[in-house]
Amino acid sequence: MTDCAEAVRDLVLAIFRLAVCDYLGLSYGHDSPDRLRRCRRPSAAADAGLFLASAWAAHLADLAGFSSELVWREARSRMKVMSHAVANDLADQELAA
């Protein structure tokens, strides 16, 4: 892989990392998601979801050599896990009160 192709792939991966973090509502650190906190307006999650499911995302991922469908499926799966964890934490707090 040439230096230029590698730089393009890294840029596309960064776009997807940021979109997934926006979708999940995570802040983004240097090379990985940071702590769980509200970091953007709620519409950013909707915009990120629209991007991740779009033909544009599929095209970019194809150029970089990976599957946007896999990224979108994993993001939705992580959202379900996070939603269940938040619901369990709220239930635990209610029981403790």
C-alpha positions, 0 to 999 in steps of 0.5 A: 500500500502506498503512503497516499493510499494508507493516508486515505484509509486512515482518514476514512477510518477516522471519519467512521470512528467519529461517526460511531462515537457521535451515534453512541454519544461518546467523547472521542480521545486521541485514538479511541473512544473516551469516557461515556458522557454527553458530548454533542447535541442529540441530533448529532446521533441521528445525523451520525446514524443517517451517515453510517447507514448511507450509500456514501458511507458504503462507498467510502468504506469500500474504497478503504477496504472494509464493510460499512454494514458491519460498522453500522451493525456493531454500532447498533449492537453497542447502543443496545448494550449501553441502553440496557446498562443505563436501564439497569443502573437506574433500576439499581438506584431506585432499589437503593432509594 
